[in-house]
Amino acid sequence: MDPMYLPGVEHAEVGGAYGDRIGAMKSQGLPVPQIWHLFGFKHDATRHLAQYTQQVMRGPSPLPPGQRELIAAFISRKNQCRF
């Protein structure tokens, strides 16, 4: 994955849930979704965005979560965004 434009965010020490996720992905040699760096760096500022995303993807809907994930992956691919 291309480096972020904010290397101070990408290379900051992050604790909590996102720090654990980032550490696990790095230890496995997997690319880390760049938004996770921001979520870990500014947890209080991004908390509402994370809650919104979970509600949209997992909350009540006529579409099951798997289908919503498939739509999100398709749109990300069309936008040439690794998701």
Secondary structure in CASP SS format (residue, H / E / C, confidence):
PFRMAT SS
TARGET T0000
AUTHOR 0000-0000-0000
METHOD secondary structure of the structure
MODEL  1
M C 1.00
D C 1.00
P C 1.00
M C 1.00
Y C 1.00
L C 1.00
P H 1.00
G H 1.00
V H 1.00
E H 1.00
H C 1.00
A C 1.00
E C 1.00
V C 1.00
G C 1.00
G H 1.00
A H 1.00
Y H 1.00
G H 1.00
D H 1.00
R H 1.00
I H 1.00
G H 1.00
A H 1.00
M H 1.00
K H 1.00
S H 1.00
Q C 1.00
G C 1.00
L C 1.00
P C 1.00
V C 1.00
P C 1.00
Q H 1.00
I H 1.00
W H 1.00
H H 1.00
L H 1.00
F H 1.00
G H 1.00
F H 1.00
K C 1.00
H H 1.00
D H 1.00
A H 1.00
T H 1.00
R H 1.00
H H 1.00
L H 1.00
A H 1.00
Q H 1.00
Y H 1.00
T H 1.00
Q H 1.00
Q H 1.00
V H 1.00
M H 1.00
R H 1.00
G C 1.00
P C 1.00
S C 1.00
P C 1.00
L C 1.00
P C 1.00
P H 1.00
G H 1.00
Q H 1.00
R H 1.00
E H 1.00
L H 1.00
I H 1.00
A H 1.00
A H 1.00
F H 1.00
I H 1.00
S H 1.00
R H 1.00
K H 1.00
N C 1.00
Q C 1.00
C C 1.00
R C 1.00
F C 1.00
END
